[in-house]
Amino acid sequence: MPKEVKNWIIIRLFRKGYIGYRLLDFDDFGKKIDKKVLLKALKELESQDVVIKKPSLRSGKGRFSLNLKTKAKWEKTVMDDIRKGL
């Protein structure tokens, strides 16, 4: 489950254009996934430098975007998803 959640996060951020300076608030990820699982996956991605976390005034969890400096790490996940046609 965590790997699927991580892939879902990466693909969601990429498709919505949250790369580099543009940030998505934690509360705006949606209701599709449990918040605890989502937060755990985001922390793992942050420790791997795939996702950038910044403080948020609206929610205490933070705002997130894909790290453009480590594009090679998450680009393969996005390309595989596009090939599958999801």
C-alpha positions in Angstrom: 0.0 0.0 0.0 2.7 2.6 0.8 4.3 2.3 -2.6 1.0 2.7 -4.3 0.3 5.8 -2.2 3.7 7.2 -3.0 3.2 6.7 -6.7 -0.3 8.3 -6.5 1.2 11.3 -4.7 3.9 11.8 -7.3 1.5 11.4 -10.2 -1.1 13.7 -8.6 1.5 16.5 -8.0 2.8 16.1 -11.5 -0.5 16.2 -13.3 -1.7 19.2 -11.4 1.6 21.0 -12.0 2.9 21.2 -8.5 6.6 21.2 -9.4 9.2 23.5 -7.8 7.7 26.7 -6.5 4.0 25.8 -6.8 2.8 24.1 -3.6 -0.3 22.0 -2.8 -1.7 22.3 0.7 -2.1 19.0 2.6 -5.9 19.5 3.0 -6.3 19.7 -0.8 -5.0 16.2 -1.6 -8.6 15.0 -1.4 -10.5 12.3 0.4 -9.4 9.3 -1.6 -6.7 8.2 0.8 -6.6 8.1 4.6 -4.9 11.2 6.0 -2.5 9.2 8.3 -1.3 7.0 5.4 -1.0 10.0 3.2 1.1 12.0 5.8 3.4 9.0 6.4 4.0 8.5 2.6 4.7 12.3 2.2 7.2 12.1 5.0 9.0 9.2 3.4 9.1 11.0 0.0 10.4 14.1 1.8 13.2 12.1 3.3 14.1 10.8 -0.1 14.2 14.4 -1.5 11.4 13.6 -4.0 8.9 16.1 -2.4 9.6 19.6 -0.9 7.7 20.6 2.2 7.0 24.2 3.2 5.0 25.5 6.2 1.4 26.3 5.7 -0.8 28.9 7.5 -4.0 27.1 6.6 -3.2 23.6 7.9 -0.5 22.5 10.3 0.7 19.7 8.0 2.3 21.8 5.4 2.4 22.4 1.6 4.1 20.1 -0.8 5.5 20.0 -4.4 7.8 17.8 -6.4 11.5 18.6 -6.1 12.8 19.8 -9.5 16.4 19.1 -8.4 15.7 15.4 -8.0 13.6 15.0 -11.2 15.4 11.8 -12.2 14.0 10.0 -9.1 10.3 10.7 -9.8 10.3 11.0 -13.6 10.4 7.3 -14.1 7.2 6.8 -12.0 5.4 9.5 -14.1 6.6 8.0 -17.4 5.5 4.5 -16.5 2.1 5.8 -15.5 1.7 7.6 -18.8 2.7 4.5 -20.7 0.0 2.5 -18.9 -2.5 5.1 -19.8 -3.8 5.8 -16.3 
